[in-house]
């Protein structure tokens, strides 16, 4: 259901983000009042759970997929405000992880999944639940209905956001349009699968999870329990917050399916789409590419890359500053232990190093559930490979993460502001040289960048090269007779520049992530004035993502090993729902345990990270200066050298 | 019931590490986890908590760590009562957390940081140690448990035995006076088990108080000197020396710690348990 980058105009996304602002403000106030030591672990594990839930893509007719979100479940357990913040946090983590897609559309996605979904779902739930007892069956049914309505409301709003794009051009701003299909197409195309499949799955998961929560004595939001239970309430609270936030992540991992659905699948159906696109074109789609490349648009259009991350993190930061308790915890007292005792530890002889890490096993591809999981496991393995590259001796690896981060941001901003090919090629050349100097296999880097850009970005914007959108000399004729359909030369140049721009940005971001250990990258965020607790949430999420994925994979394997033959589709869907529910239960138990483990080691809600003592060297400064110079230089070339 | 000795009313002195006084615990749903348990642990003692699955061992350990507060009765650590009110006091909580370490049964719930180094540093960073001191402590303890090569790895990639070492290191780094270990030998291979037993012995030798729960009766004589037994009715069934407890076959059978094929032999209290069903011969 998430909106991919480029599908809606930045203005729409900004407007959606602006609509979110007051809601975030209110939610932050509530969080601040109710924040406890459980906040951070709950946010983190909830985010990891939600992320995993999103991976459960369900195929629907037409070759696309839908998936449950979990926002209403969060709202039922933690309240709609907490659910909203959770969805928001998750979206930010998504951007940090994959650094591609969905970044620009964050405002809109927050609007649909963080605001519309939990609130409508919660409202419906409250209406149906009435004054029933906290443990009543009626609440399960009410939550399931709420989940169904909430998900479909979000789908409807998403469809509207996409569908109004063609009509926005009537505005005097003359801003470019992004999504070619009107409401008549988007509403049924998005809503039908959600009404028929995803809504049912969402309702099943939510109902199951609420039933489990009742069984385990986890109070639902708004039902008062004893004081001891309230402690648990707080904890469930934020866990679920983060759950929704990660909703769009899963889709990003499977961006291909979405991209096909949004543009090409329909565009390729001759006789149907061209007419509609022609109609759209009559309303001014001609201006798409020129306007797109103008100085106004790109300011907002910061592509799938680190700048997007920074935008998200910026909003998270605002969120967090509002959330953070105004009164700091008292300074810790010196522990009663004395350091003279330390040598007692060393009575023990050092042990030989233990054996090497085990290699994650891969699921055989075969069924969509396993395939989805296997695909994600591969992504995880990629992250491991990346960690391997971070250990090589190379130029960027020897640079402080802060310098790399700032330099990368500068280059990505620069790339997003450029609209001619020469400076972009210059930037790209610099990035490839940096990769060579850092001993990153250039072939691997190229493959990742251009496969991703080609599949995800290229296919999405390719329709803009059609003559109905960008008129001009035909390059490729698709359909000779009325209506004539061609790919035009200026259209293709525009697509090429777009792809190059995204490719440059993605290359710089990948270089940063390939050469910087995840922890250092998180730690370096503080130069962007990101609170350290945010870094810790990200780190814990990263960690438990792996644990939950492992559990999910094992659960599927276990079920498979016990089932004979192929299950019918509806049985598999049922299995999916119950697996997600069980996974939810496990993650809740884990949340409680992790919180206990943190408290047990003296954690009082205040986070102090371990700081690596890396003195800033001349090399750090030199590389940062080089990157800044290149970033500014590229802009200068475009400005002053014709 | 009084095969060895039942928990008598404990005498609390300044020398007491833990005192548990007529403690009961019920889960929010009303399910009983502990029923009228009393217990005193003195400095330097090595106590094993025995009991079948679900008898309340974990709850008891969590209670000693202040993570669970009794429904009725009192728990005191170093003379101070542990409850929601006292643990909310920052000074008290920090002192207590630094003095008592808890190794969880499931290392995945204990290892929540992204790298092993961050994991071990987590506890000391909550104290007022400088970063240099923390760094040094992490190095020391990593060397002690043999995980120095793993310091910059993610816990996700570690084996069960490695995870257990990291979990132990993350607690030892605080240099606690008392160590609570929930099923420390569960899921470990024989080599890791014997490593753990050796480590606990070394820690006991320097005067640490050690309380652990276990079902591995064969390792019991190496890990503890005293044993308390929780029955399936969640009450304290016995409290005595490990030798006494292991000789009391009726008790072990009653509390489901052993079944009919329990054998004892050797002169050092060495014990073998046999879980396989049916008749069998053996000639150890």
Contacts between the chains, C-beta under 8 A, distances in Angstrom:
chain1	res1	chain2	res2	distance
A	41	B	112	7.0
A	44	B	112	8.0
A	216	B	29	7.9
A	217	B	27	6.7
A	217	B	28	3.8
A	217	B	29	4.7
A	225	B	28	7.4
A	226	B	28	7.4
A	228	B	28	6.5
A	228	B	69	7.7
A	229	B	28	5.4
A	232	B	28	7.5
A	329	B	90	6.7
A	330	B	90	5.0
A	331	B	128	7.5
A	332	B	90	7.6
A	332	B	94	5.4
A	332	B	126	6.3
A	332	B	127	5.7
A	332	B	128	5.4
A	333	B	90	7.4
A	333	B	91	5.1
A	333	B	94	5.3
A	333	B	95	6.9
A	333	B	128	7.2
A	334	B	127	7.1
A	334	B	128	4.7
A	335	B	94	6.8
A	335	B	95	7.0
A	335	B	98	3.8
A	335	B	99	7.9
A	335	B	127	4.8
A	335	B	128	7.4
A	335	B	129	7.9
A	335	B	174	7.6
A	336	B	95	5.7
A	336	B	98	6.5
A	336	B	99	6.6
A	337	B	98	5.9
A	337	B	99	7.5
A	337	B	174	7.4
A	337	B	175	5.0
A	339	B	133	7.2
A	341	B	175	5.6
A	342	B	137	6.7
A	342	B	140	6.3
A	342	B	175	6.7
A	344	B	175	7.9
A	344	B	206	4.6
A	345	B	140	5.8
A	345	B	141	5.9
A	345	B	144	4.9
A	345	B	172	6.5
A	345	B	175	7.3
A	346	B	140	6.2
A	346	B	143	7.4
A	346	B	144	6.1
A	347	B	202	5.6
A	347	B	205	7.6
A	347	B	206	6.8
A	348	B	144	4.7
A	348	B	145	7.6
A	348	B	199	6.5
A	348	B	202	5.4
A	350	B	143	5.0
A	350	B	144	7.2
A	350	B	146	6.0
A	350	B	148	7.6
A	351	B	145	6.9
A	351	B	146	2.6
A	351	B	195	7.0
A	352	B	146	6.7
A	353	B	146	6.9
A	353	B	148	7.3
A	353	B	149	4.3
A	353	B	150	7.7
A	354	B	146	6.7
A	354	B	147	7.0
A	354	B	149	7.9
A	354	B	150	7.2
A	354	B	159	7.0
A	354	B	161	6.7
A	354	B	162	5.0
A	354	B	165	7.3
A	355	B	159	6.7
A	357	B	153	6.8
A	357	B	157	3.5
A	357	B	158	6.5
A	357	B	159	7.5
A	358	B	157	7.3
A	358	B	159	6.4
A	384	B	157	7.6
A	387	B	154	7.9
A	517	B	152	7.6
A	518	B	114	6.4
A	519	B	114	5.1
A	519	B	115	5.6
A	519	B	118	6.7
A	522	B	114	7.8
A	539	B	113	6.6
A	539	B	114	4.2
A	539	B	118	7.5
A	540	B	112	5.4
A	540	B	113	7.4
A	540	B	114	7.6
A	542	B	114	5.7
A	543	B	111	7.7
A	543	B	112	6.2
A	543	B	113	6.8
A	543	B	114	5.3
A	543	B	154	7.0
A	543	B	155	6.8
A	543	B	156	6.7
A	544	B	112	7.4
A	546	B	154	7.5
A	546	B	156	4.1
A	547	B	108	5.4
A	547	B	156	7.0
A	550	B	156	7.9
A	590	B	108	7.3
A	590	B	109	5.8
A	593	B	104	6.6
A	593	B	106	6.5
A	593	B	109	3.3
A	593	B	110	7.9
A	594	B	109	5.2
A	594	B	110	7.9
A	594	B	112	5.0
A	596	B	62	7.0
A	596	B	67	4.7
A	596	B	104	7.6
A	596	B	109	7.6
A	597	B	102	7.7
A	597	B	104	5.6
A	597	B	109	5.6
A	597	B	110	4.4
A	597	B	112	6.6
A	598	B	112	6.7
A	598	B	122	7.7
A	599	B	67	6.5
A	599	B	97	7.7
A	600	B	65	5.5
A	600	B	67	6.2
A	600	B	97	6.8
A	600	B	101	7.6
A	600	B	102	4.4
A	600	B	104	7.9
A	601	B	97	6.5
A	601	B	101	7.5
A	601	B	102	8.0
A	601	B	122	6.0
A	601	B	123	3.9
A	601	B	126	6.9
A	601	B	170	6.9
A	601	B	171	7.1
A	601	B	174	6.8
A	602	B	93	7.5
A	602	B	94	5.9
A	602	B	97	3.5
A	602	B	98	6.1
A	602	B	123	5.7
A	602	B	126	4.1
A	602	B	127	6.8
A	602	B	174	7.2
A	603	B	122	7.5
A	603	B	126	5.7
A	604	B	90	6.4
A	604	B	93	6.6
A	604	B	94	7.2
A	604	B	126	6.8
A	606	B	126	7.7
A	608	B	125	4.6
A	608	B	126	7.0
A	609	B	118	7.7
A	609	B	125	7.2
A	610	B	117	6.8
A	610	B	118	5.7
A	610	B	121	4.3
A	610	B	125	6.1
A	610	B	131	7.0
A	610	B	134	6.7
A	610	B	135	7.5
A	611	B	131	5.5
A	613	B	131	7.6
